[in-house]
Amino acid sequence: MSNIRKTFNFRDGVQVDDEALVVKGDRVGVGTTSPDESLDIRGNAKVIGIITANNLEISGVSTFTQVSIGSTISLDSTSGVITASSYKGDGSTLTGLPTSQWQNVNVVGAGASPIYVDGNVGIFTENPANSLQVGGNPNASEQGVGFNSEGGVVASGVITATSFSGNLVGNVTGDLTGTASNATLAASATLATNAQGLTGTPDITVRNINSAGIGTISTLGVTDLTVPTLKGHSTIRSIHGTTTTFVVVVASKTTAHRYNGSGSSNGYKIDGVEAPFITLTPGRTYRFDQSDGTNALHPLRFYYDVDKTTAYTTGVTVNGTQGSAGAYTEIVVTDTTPTVLHYQCSSHAKMGNAVQTNSNILDTEHNSTVRGSLTATTFIGNLTGTGVTATNFTGALTGNVTGDLTGEVNSAKFDTNPSGVIITGVATAATFVGNIAGPVVGNVVGLVTSSVSSIGVATATSLGIGTDTANADIQIHKASGSSSIVIGKNSSVASNNVQLRFGNTAGSFPYSDTAALDLINYGTGNFNYYIQSGNGSFHWLKGANNARLMSLTNSGNLGIGITNPTDKLSVTGNVAITGVCTANSFVAGTLTGDLVGNVSGNVNSSGSGLLLGNANVTTGVSTFAGLNVTTSAVLPSTGVGIGTTTSGQILSINPLAEDRFFVATSGGVGIKTTLLAPTVELDVYGDIKSHSVAIGDTGRSAIDFSAAVSVEGASRNTLAYMIIPRLTTTQRNALRDAHNQGSTILNGAMIYNTTDNEFQVRKGGAWVNLSTS
């Protein structure tokens, strides 16, 4: 040990240098003078070989080629494998583990360091088929519980918990025991085929239960219950409340809508359900909230039927405008609300469905069929229509019956009424069987038929219509208006019938009045009077003992004012004819007095064919074969038309304008025209031929205009000049001789040529200027 400088101190044991190695009693310290253990090394230690110890505690980092702890734990530095028979304690800080084992993923914000493993974890199983599986595989009918990576739980046994929080999605097969007080929604629980065997008295409150199977529940309180079939219930109880609100939106119809394919293509959704049929209970108010914007233009109202024939408004309140905040329609359901009402859009067809109100009243627009007895203390109000049918109506019927009553009415049912059956309207039946005793007050509409060929009233002495005290065999009495008898073939009086009527005041019959008798044939055939045999005649008389007014004998002679006429027409007294009187001839006697009207034919007077006296005709047309006025005739102010109407003239002759001659009320004369030119007294549309023409005086020559300055004292000096024809050269060359239509114009003709501005005369068969001729 040469060249080694060490100090040894044996005062308290063996000490090499100050702190390098110390041996104190049964303790050895390396790097410390106060060893706490049998071997206390402060610093790194290198051991080549095997360290065997009952307990090895290392606070720093130690490097071993291989470490063995007892016979069950070994650490191999070459392979890095720790081998032990079991592991215990917290392994959360282990790192570098393979992915098939636990891994700390340290999720930020999770509040802990969760452990992750890639693969399935099994407890009490070496072959887990679920992400986490306890026991056997429940999917293979083994006893166990499986949790999949999507949150699903499958258990073959009983799941028990103090509470279940969150949604329960999927099928529940087996028993549900306990309370589910917070299960507010089970919208997707579409099938619970074996949900039975509930024990105890559980309270289950859910918003929706959709069940296709059979459920047995002692008490079920729900907000909405949707089931295909609800069977086996003892009672369904509706707790009274105040106002129930339904949220209404509008969406396109689907096949789920009752009226899909009919009416509007849109429909209502009530609380998300497409146009449901809703059951309501009396005593509640139901509010249909139309605040959603889709309700704009779709006001919800109530009706008796789907076609909205009659609106129902009793107890119905409308607030706001549909589609705006606060808008709603609400209805108060009472015991008298119609049993079925239809909620529909007032603007569009068949958007909604119907409600059932559970009331106790029959109020409907539809035909009602009662297959048993209809019993009531009283029937009050009008029974209207033809479709009310029942096997029996039992009870008092009070009010009007408007329409058809089909079936038998047994009079014994009305014994409690001492006045009998009182029908103030129309009573109609297929048959009336039995006796009708007492007066019939009112109308009998329809046919009265009998099994025999005729109907008679055997013991009656009179028959009264409108009176029960007839004073004749048949008496029709009507204090006001007209009364009549109609015989014919048509139900309408004024069609193919004859009517005997008294007291008519209708304006279309001007000679009828309250005291007039009318006999009217409304048919298109003849109105015939027959005397079948004998020598009787037709007589018209006034009063019982007065002379005849008119007689028509059976030989066809008519006498007026004469009892036995021997001529076809015999009149005693004056005759006034206001129309046309036509005869082959009027012979014998003198026609005295004014003749007002038309005379067609000859009037032979005094044998000379003359009409002596005045013919004063203010209206109508007088036609004469000839007219000879020997003295004077005064034309009426309305004018005379010969062969035509007067047309506003004092005298007008011939119908056609080209043949017309007229004298105007101004004194002017028109020939071959219907109008006078302004300021013209003689207007001729054609040629004039005269022996001479003179203006203002007797003609001294064939044409004399010399007195044109003063015509019968009227000064016309401003007009005393003559304008000869003014023509252009072209027009002049087209002139013709009117006699022979030739182009040769007689010499001496004169014109003024407006082309040359020259007076021209015909001279030597040519036109020459007057200034050069």
Protein Blocks (a to p, Z undefined) as FASTA:
>chain_A
ZZiacdddfklocaehjklpccehjaccehiabdfbfbdcedddddedjdddfbdcdfbd
cddfbdcehjlbccdfklopacdfbdedjfklpghiafkbccdehpghklpacdddeddd
dehiabdfbfbdghjafknopacddddfkopacdfbdcddfbdcdjdedjdedjdedjdf
klmbcfklmbcfklghiehjdddddfbdcdfbdcddfbdcdfbdcdfbdghiabdcdddd
fbdcdddddddddfkbmkgoiajfbdcdeehiahiaddddehiacdddfkbfklgopacd
ddfbfnomaccfehpacehjehiahiacdddddfkbcfbdcdddfkbghkbccddehiab
dcdfbdcddfbdcddfbdcdjdedjkbccfbdcdjdedjdedjdedjddfklmmmpmnbp
adfbdcddfbdcdjdedjdedjdedjdddfbfbdcdfkbcbdcehiabdcbfbdcddfed
cddddddjbfblkgoiacddehiabfklmkbcfkbccdddfbfbdcddddfbdjddcddd
edjkbccfbdcdfkopacehiabdcbfbdcedddddfbdcddfbdgeiidedjdeddded
jddehhlopaedjdddfedjdddfbdcdfkbccddfkbpaehiafkopabdghjbfklgc
cddfkopacehiabdcehiabdcedddddfbdcehiacfbfbdcklmmpgghiacklmmc
cddddddfklmmmpccfklopabdcehiacddfklopacddeehiacdfklZZ
